Amino acid sequence: MRLFAAVLPPPEAVEELGREVRALRRLAGADTLRWTQPDGWHFTLAFYGEVPEETVPELERRLERAAARSAPFPLALAGGGSFGRGKALWTGASGDLTALGRLAGRAQAAGRRAGVGGEEHRHYRAHLTLARGKGDTGLRPYVDALAEFAGTAWTVGELVLVRSHLPASGVPGEQPRYAPVARWALGAAR
């Protein structure tokens, strides 16, 4: 299974961001971007890649412990930026970014201890991918339009293990599908 740990924004935050993205999609050149779908929006905390079925229970046990050691915290969608010379447009976060980074570190450590996801982020940067471009796509107008975006805060209360189903049909523009595998309440051990 192709797995990652994530924080999923609540429906209200997704709806709010959806309104912002609809405005972005009216900008010149928006049709050249591959826009992600709201039902797949998430903050990746740790990417594990292909995880053997027999390893999943151990990963789940370790993620449950990571969630139990992490208190709920406030977060909001905010601002925007791009990665990779026009390859990805994203919105960021505001709120308790220290707690989010700590949760990401714990999710990464859980993977390493379970024997998966050996990559470690040097510096965790909270981002939710909105669109992908090709080559040197000029994302500056979109980043500028997102500069003042400030979503309503919510309390992050759970850590989610998500399975990624990559497109298999070969249909241009097909998106990956994401399905939660397990969820753990933050601070459950408190």
Sequence and secondary structure as in RCSB ss.txt:
>XXXX:A:sequence
MRLFAAVLPPPEAVEELGREVRALRRLAGADTLRWTQPDGWHFTLAFYGEVPEETVPELERRLERAAARSAPFPL
ALAGGGSFGRGKALWTGASGDLTALGRLAGRAQAAGRRAGVGGEEHRHYRAHLTLARGKGDTGLRPYVDALAEFA
GTAWTVGELVLVRSHLPASGVPGEQPRYAPVARWALGAAR
>XXXX:A:secstr
 EEEEEE   HHHHHHHHHHHHHHTTSTTGGGSEE  GGG  EEEEEEEE  GGGHHHHHHHHHHHHHTS  EEE
EEEEEEEETTTTEEEEEEEE HHHHHHHHHHHHHHHHHHT      SS    EEEEE SSS   HHHHHHHTT B
   EEE EEEEEEEE   S  TT   EEEEEEEEETTTT 
